[in-house]
Amino acid sequence: MFAKLKDDQLTTTQQTFHRCPGGGWPLFCVREGVPTESALEHASNLLSCVHYVAQQAADGPATGMAKALWTVMHMVEAANAIVDASVERAGE
């Protein structure tokens, strides 16, 4: 099932992500009403960047590995939120 239909176009629902340590408050969110096609294209672009960063980290020296892994983690989290916002939760 997909997100809400607005003007005959599928759009995202709001989806928060990246909870802050300590309080668990979400720091970022995918906005409601973004055309699903655009949102999923952006998620695909993020995942392409993740692939590149992961490949560079695997092929390169271990000195930058921690930063590369943090980058991968945050980009995957953002892409996941975009996909989740593009799919309506059951029962909504």
C-alpha positions in Angstrom: 0.0 0.0 0.0 1.2 3.5 -0.8 1.1 6.8 0.9 -1.8 9.3 0.7 -3.3 10.2 -2.7 -3.2 14.0 -3.2 -4.5 15.5 -6.4 -4.3 12.0 -8.1 -0.6 11.7 -7.1 0.9 9.4 -4.5 2.7 11.4 -1.8 4.7 10.7 1.4 3.5 10.6 4.9 5.6 12.2 7.7 8.3 9.9 8.9 10.7 10.9 11.7 14.2 9.5 11.9 17.6 9.8 13.6 16.7 9.8 17.3 19.0 11.8 19.6 20.9 10.0 22.3 19.6 10.4 25.8 16.1 11.6 25.1 15.3 9.7 21.9 13.8 12.8 20.2 13.7 12.6 16.4 16.1 15.1 14.8 14.9 14.8 11.2 11.8 13.9 9.3 10.5 13.2 5.8 7.8 15.8 5.1 4.3 14.8 4.3 3.0 15.5 0.8 6.2 15.0 -1.2 5.5 13.2 -4.5 6.4 9.5 -3.9 8.2 9.2 -7.2 10.5 12.2 -6.3 11.0 10.8 -2.7 12.0 7.3 -4.0 14.3 8.8 -6.6 16.1 10.7 -3.8 16.3 7.5 -1.7 17.9 5.8 -4.7 20.4 8.6 -5.0 21.3 8.3 -1.3 21.8 4.5 -1.6 24.1 5.1 -4.6 26.2 7.4 -2.5 26.2 4.8 0.3 27.5 2.2 -2.1 30.3 4.5 -3.2 31.3 5.4 0.3 31.2 1.8 1.5 33.3 0.7 -1.6 35.9 3.5 -0.9 36.1 2.5 2.7 36.5 -1.2 1.9 39.2 -0.5 -0.7 41.0 2.3 1.1 43.2 2.6 4.3 41.5 1.9 7.6 42.3 5.4 8.9 39.0 6.9 7.6 36.8 3.8 8.3 34.9 5.2 11.4 33.8 8.3 9.5 32.9 6.3 6.5 30.8 3.9 8.6 29.0 6.9 10.3 28.3 8.3 6.9 26.9 5.0 5.6 24.8 4.6 8.8 23.2 8.1 8.5 22.6 7.8 4.8 20.9 4.4 5.0 18.8 5.7 7.9 17.6 8.7 5.7 16.9 6.4 2.7 15.0 4.0 4.9 12.9 6.8 6.3 12.1 8.0 2.8 11.0 4.6 1.7 8.9 4.2 4.9 7.3 7.5 4.3 6.4 6.4 0.8 4.5 3.3 2.0 1.4 3.8 4.1 1.2 1.9 7.4 -1.5 -0.7 7.6 -4.7 0.6 9.0 -4.2 4.3 8.1 
